[in-house]
Amino acid sequence: MIYWQLFWSFIQIGLFSFGGGYAALPLIQKQVVTVHGWLTIQEFSDVVTISQMTPGPISLNAASFVGTRIGGVAGAVVATVGNVLPSLIIVLTLAWFYFRYRSLKVMQGALYGLRPAVVALIASAGLAILFLALFGKAELPISSADISWFAVIMFVLAFIYVRIKKPNPIIIIALSGGITVLLGLIGIPI
């Protein structure tokens, strides 16, 4: 019975958590803490912390952790499958429709219209991160008084280095982190 409850709870979470892992957190909390009482709010907070520190999507990590806590390894498998199953079915259905009707003008028109929208969504997220890094806030309006000149210099140097050398992104991350730590150790304010 516990396996069915785990499966059903996480299938609901997987089905209704649009918007990424953080959007799933209130649903997970409601199912795990409020509805079933499997975890306390403190334990749920620990699950969120652990789920963010480990690789993979937060909702899958939480499903695995809660499933293990409630039903052992079998519980982890059941909860994780329940969490993934709705997305799997939706993606397979969309893929079937795409391959079946991809030559239709309506489908081509829809995909043609979606491309700029997807690029706009990605660009919006990228600009929000850029504004946060350079100005300390992700939304407009921004002012020149808020600018972090260290961040601007690091951004420009990293951008130029990536465009010229095309290194592995891990190298850029390691170099940026190393420079920041080194400057902090020798006492230069950032």
C-alpha positions as CSV (number, residue, x, y, z in Angstrom):
1,M,0.0,0.0,0.0
2,I,2.8,2.4,0.8
3,Y,4.3,1.9,-2.7
4,W,1.0,2.8,-4.3
5,Q,0.8,5.9,-2.1
6,L,4.3,6.9,-3.1
7,F,3.7,6.3,-6.7
8,W,0.4,8.2,-6.8
9,S,1.8,11.2,-4.8
10,F,4.8,11.6,-7.1
11,I,2.8,11.0,-10.3
12,Q,0.7,14.0,-9.2
13,I,3.8,16.1,-8.5
14,G,5.3,15.1,-11.9
15,L,2.0,15.9,-13.7
16,F,1.3,19.3,-12.2
17,S,4.8,20.8,-11.6
18,F,5.3,23.0,-14.6
19,G,8.1,25.5,-14.5
20,G,10.9,23.4,-13.2
21,G,12.1,21.9,-10.0
22,Y,11.4,24.9,-7.8
23,A,7.8,25.0,-9.0
24,A,7.5,21.4,-7.7
25,L,8.6,22.2,-4.2
26,P,5.2,23.4,-2.9
27,L,3.6,20.3,-4.4
28,I,6.2,18.0,-2.9
29,Q,5.8,19.7,0.5
30,K,2.0,19.4,0.4
31,Q,2.1,15.6,-0.5
32,V,5.0,14.6,1.7
33,V,4.5,16.8,4.8
34,T,0.8,17.9,4.8
35,V,-1.2,15.1,3.2
36,H,0.8,12.0,4.2
37,G,3.0,13.2,7.1
38,W,5.9,11.2,5.9
39,L,8.4,14.0,6.8
40,T,8.3,16.9,9.2
41,I,8.8,20.4,7.8
42,Q,12.4,20.3,9.2
43,E,13.1,17.0,7.4
44,F,11.6,18.4,4.3
45,S,13.9,21.4,4.5
46,D,16.8,18.9,4.8
47,V,15.5,17.1,1.7
48,V,15.5,20.4,-0.3
49,T,19.0,21.2,0.8
50,I,20.3,17.7,-0.1
51,S,18.4,17.8,-3.4
52,Q,20.1,21.0,-4.4
53,M,23.6,19.8,-3.5
54,T,23.3,16.6,-5.5
55,P,23.4,16.4,-9.3
56,G,20.1,16.1,-11.1
57,P,16.7,17.8,-11.0
58,I,15.5,18.7,-7.5
59,S,12.1,16.9,-7.9
60,L,13.8,13.6,-8.9
61,N,16.3,13.9,-6.0
62,A,13.5,14.6,-3.6
63,A,11.4,11.7,-4.9
64,S,14.4,9.4,-4.5
65,F,15.2,10.6,-1.0
66,V,11.6,10.5,0.2
67,G,11.0,7.1,-1.5
68,T,14.1,5.7,0.2
69,R,13.0,7.1,3.6
70,I,9.5,5.6,3.3
71,G,10.0,2.4,1.4
72,G,13.7,1.7,1.0
73,V,15.2,1.2,-2.4
74,A,11.9,-0.1,-3.9
75,G,10.3,3.1,-2.6
76,A,12.9,5.2,-4.2
77,V,12.3,3.5,-7.5
78,V,8.5,3.7,-7.3
79,A,8.6,7.4,-6.3
80,T,11.1,8.3,-9.0
81,V,9.2,6.4,-11.7
82,G,6.0,8.1,-10.6
83,N,7.7,11.5,-10.8
84,V,9.1,10.9,-14.3
85,L,6.2,9.0,-15.9
86,P,3.9,12.0,-16.7
87,S,6.7,13.9,-18.5
88,L,7.7,10.7,-20.3
89,I,4.2,10.2,-21.6
90,I,3.8,13.8,-22.6
91,V,7.1,13.9,-24.5
92,L,6.5,10.6,-26.2
93,T,3.0,11.8,-27.3
94,L,4.4,15.1,-28.6
95,A,7.2,13.2,-30.4
96,W,4.7,10.9,-32.1
97,F,2.6,13.9,-33.3
98,Y,5.7,15.6,-34.5
99,F,7.0,12.6,-36.5
100,R,3.6,11.8,-37.9
101,Y,2.7,15.4,-38.9
102,R,6.0,17.1,-39.4
103,S,5.5,17.6,-43.1
104,L,2.2,19.5,-42.7
105,K,2.4,23.3,-43.3
106,V,0.5,23.9,-40.0
107,M,3.2,22.0,-38.0
108,Q,6.0,23.7,-39.8
109,G,4.4,27.1,-39.1
110,A,3.9,26.3,-35.5
111,L,7.6,25.2,-35.1
112,Y,8.7,28.3,-37.1
113,G,6.8,30.5,-34.6
114,L,8.1,28.6,-31.6
115,R,11.8,29.1,-32.4
116,P,11.9,32.9,-31.7
117,A,9.8,32.4,-28.6
118,V,12.2,29.8,-27.2
119,V,15.2,32.0,-28.0
120,A,13.4,34.9,-26.2
121,L,12.8,32.8,-23.1
122,I,16.5,31.7,-23.0
123,A,17.7,35.2,-23.7
124,S,15.4,36.6,-20.9
125,A,16.8,34.1,-18.4
126,G,20.4,34.9,-19.6
127,L,19.8,38.7,-19.3
128,A,18.4,38.3,-15.8
129,I,21.5,36.4,-14.8
130,L,23.7,39.0,-16.5
131,F,21.9,41.8,-14.7
132,L,22.2,40.0,-11.4
133,A,25.9,39.4,-11.9
134,L,26.7,43.0,-13.0
135,F,24.2,45.1,-11.1
136,G,23.2,42.9,-8.1
137,K,19.5,42.7,-9.2
138,A,17.8,40.8,-12.0
139,E,15.1,43.2,-12.9
140,L,14.9,46.7,-14.5
141,P,15.4,49.5,-13.8
142,I,19.1,49.4,-13.2
143,S,21.5,52.3,-12.4
144,S,25.1,52.8,-13.1
145,A,25.6,53.3,-9.3
146,D,24.8,49.6,-8.8
147,I,27.4,48.3,-11.2
148,S,30.1,45.9,-10.1
149,W,33.2,46.8,-12.1
150,F,34.9,43.6,-11.0
151,A,32.0,41.6,-12.5
152,V,32.1,43.7,-15.7
153,I,35.8,43.1,-16.1
154,M,35.5,39.4,-15.4
155,F,32.6,39.1,-17.8
156,V,34.5,40.9,-20.6
157,L,37.7,38.9,-20.1
158,A,35.8,35.6,-19.9
159,F,33.7,36.5,-23.0
160,I,36.8,37.4,-25.0
161,Y,38.7,34.3,-23.9
162,V,35.7,32.0,-24.8
163,R,35.3,33.7,-28.3
164,I,39.0,33.4,-29.1
165,K,40.1,30.1,-27.5
166,K,36.8,28.2,-27.2
167,P,37.9,26.4,-24.0
168,N,36.0,23.9,-21.9
169,P,33.5,25.9,-19.7
170,I,34.9,24.2,-16.6
171,I,38.2,26.0,-17.3
172,I,36.4,29.4,-17.4
173,I,34.6,28.6,-14.1
174,A,37.8,27.4,-12.4
175,L,39.7,30.5,-13.6
176,S,37.0,32.9,-12.5
177,G,36.7,31.3,-9.1
178,G,40.4,31.1,-8.7
179,I,40.9,34.8,-9.5
180,T,38.2,35.8,-7.1
181,V,39.6,33.7,-4.3
182,L,43.1,35.0,-4.9
183,L,42.0,38.6,-4.9
184,G,40.1,38.0,-1.7
185,L,43.1,36.4,0.0
186,I,45.4,39.3,-0.8
187,G,42.8,41.7,0.5
188,I,41.5,43.4,-2.7
189,P,37.8,44.3,-2.3
190,I,35.5,42.8,-5.0
